[in-house]
């Protein structure tokens, strides 16, 4: 029988040679199992320790443990080296040529709703309005009651409101939670938050339980509100005439104010713009696009927004003294004015996320609208 130390030295040398020549992860794993696995050579040798005398066992045991640790360390080092080499090979074979030209990508574009909001903000911003916002989830005090639409008012039904479960506390007491049916509740928030004078515009999402060619359960409006001590109907008219002509890019666009009714304005009006339907297609103005047109060269009217002088009751509901302050408000549908300006026939297509539609009706990302840069597409 060989001396105890000698057989272990030989085994160690054999294993070291095998480990050194192992070429890949599989080979090194085979060596590990053959030496250190449950039936491996080193493991089997460990099992023989039990038959030895305590003295013999101490010396042999220490030598075997040292062997086991050395072999395990050698295997681990070799496995790491093999892994590193494999990674290097992969990196070398998968190198990227950063000098190649970029693949042609179709540029993204701006949705007509965003574009129209930007245009409206650019025009009204130049007239001195600042941007305000309010929450989509409102309660019926802000959305109706404070706007002089009492609980039994027919306008509450006409708005086809989406009610959410529950009530919350509001300045008028507990109020039902609703998705705002118009941007007008932001008038209330603005008037309760700051002291007049102010001029704000509020673009945002609005919700009504309604869906067809010209109605969507979610759509967009822009609200406008001007409050100070001397604002009168003449300011309202000039502001909105100016807006309509700038937005549609038609200098003499016919604009008329037709008496109407909203609970939160008094007097109230609907704004119509002149159009032609002569050859079966609707055209804004006289029909010859952006050229100057004579005031009477149109054959029909199109309603585009609602407006009026803020009802003194609404001012009082917001803690503003109606004897001192007054002003005007207006509201219009973004999709509606986008459809009219850009000839988009169906409202539902705005929300279908069809890329072909977006590429057709969308706008270049860097074509920011401004009065100085030109608003026309
Ligand atoms: N909120 C009204 C609507 O949604 C529009 C409007 C706003 C009318 C402000 C007058 C003043 O129909």
Boltz pocket constraint, residues with backbone or C-beta under 6 A from the ligand:
constraints:
  - pocket:
      binder: B
      contacts: [[A, 181], [A, 182], [A, 183], [A, 184], [A, 223], [A, 224], [A, 262], [A, 265], [A, 269], [A, 306], [A, 307], [A, 308], [A, 329], [A, 330], [A, 331], [A, 332]]
      max_distance: 6.0
